[in-house]
Amino acid sequence: MNELIKNYIGKEVVIYVSSSGVSGVVTKIEDNWIEVENKNGQKQLLNADYISRIQEYPRNKKGKKKLVAV
């Protein structure tokens, strides 16, 4: 699964983990951990075993972010 997640390094994503969601830029993947940095520069570590879904942050035709319920 880590090989698939590596495609998202450097991209802004929304990651759904059990009962909540995290949005930010994937900065690093090691072993089974994903490091995500949000727009404020805060970093979070997520265990890949608990991730149910990852998607690139959706944008409209003009390139602006769409509203996503996290």
C-alpha positions in Angstrom: 0.0 0.0 0.0 2.9 2.4 0.7 3.8 2.3 -3.0 0.4 3.7 -3.9 0.6 6.4 -1.2 4.0 7.5 -2.5 2.2 8.9 -5.6 0.7 11.6 -3.3 4.0 12.9 -1.9 4.1 16.7 -2.4 0.4 16.9 -3.3 -2.4 18.4 -1.2 -4.7 15.6 -0.1 -7.6 14.7 2.2 -7.0 11.5 4.2 -9.9 9.8 6.0 -8.9 8.0 9.1 -11.6 5.9 11.0 -13.9 8.7 12.4 -12.1 11.8 11.3 -10.2 13.4 8.4 -6.9 15.2 7.9 -6.0 17.5 5.0 -2.6 18.8 4.0 0.5 18.0 2.0 2.0 14.5 2.2 5.7 15.2 3.0 7.1 11.8 3.9 6.3 8.1 4.0 8.4 5.7 6.2 7.5 2.1 7.1 3.8 2.3 7.8 3.6 6.0 8.8 2.6 9.1 6.7 3.7 12.6 7.6 1.2 15.3 6.6 1.8 19.0 6.9 -1.2 21.4 7.1 -1.4 25.0 5.8 -0.2 26.3 9.2 3.0 24.2 9.1 1.9 21.8 11.7 2.9 18.2 11.0 0.9 15.0 11.8 1.9 11.4 11.7 -0.8 8.9 10.5 -0.6 5.2 10.7 -1.4 3.8 7.2 -3.3 0.8 8.8 -6.1 3.1 9.9 -6.5 5.0 6.7 -9.8 4.2 4.9 -9.4 6.7 1.9 -7.0 9.2 0.4 -7.9 11.7 -2.3 -6.2 14.6 -3.9 -7.8 17.9 -2.8 -10.6 18.6 -5.3 -10.4 21.8 -7.3 -12.8 23.5 -9.6 -12.2 24.5 -13.2 -10.5 27.8 -12.2 -8.1 25.9 -9.9 -9.7 27.0 -6.6 -10.3 24.5 -3.8 -13.7 23.0 -3.5 -15.3 22.7 -0.1 -14.7 19.3 1.4 -16.3 18.0 4.6 -13.5 16.4 6.7 
